[in-house]
């Protein structure tokens, strides 16, 4: 007794176009599509979450490395500051055998002497080459050329003296090159 009423006219023609037995079959692909989209979305979110957490671990490692490198840079800068202080430079210069120079004199472009040269620095006695064979001291290691006698200097003349002729220009003395 579950007989369906018979349709007439326009309803009958529409019923023939859309059969009633396929309604269940058309719903199954739609449900599968929705399940696949939801599953793919969940898997995509899982992959995205994993990539973000990996990136955050890498960022933490890079921040730690940056902090260590910054600390090292600051330590090196402190060392440079300590070595370049005037006291440290003076101590190191004395260790190398350097002595303070006197007041400098300058030559002008026309050959006039400007300023009064100070007294030559005394030569240290402790930094001489050894008498016998042996290693050279720093004073002997700095120069292998024979010593050159200092050129005589003329006494400074006042610039307003008309009789004062410009001093003669000094020619550099050539030094022999070893091995030639």
Buried (B, 14 or more C-beta within 10 A) or exposed (E): EEEEEEEEEEEEEEEEEEEEEEEEEEEEEEEEEEEEEEEEEEEEEEEEEEEEEEEEEEEEEEEEEEEEEEEEEEEEEEEEEEEEEEEEEEEEEEEEBBEEEEEEEEEEEEEBBEEEBEEEEEEEEEBEEEEEEEEEBEBBEEEEEEEEEEEEEEEBBEEEEEEEEEBEEEEEEEEEEEEE
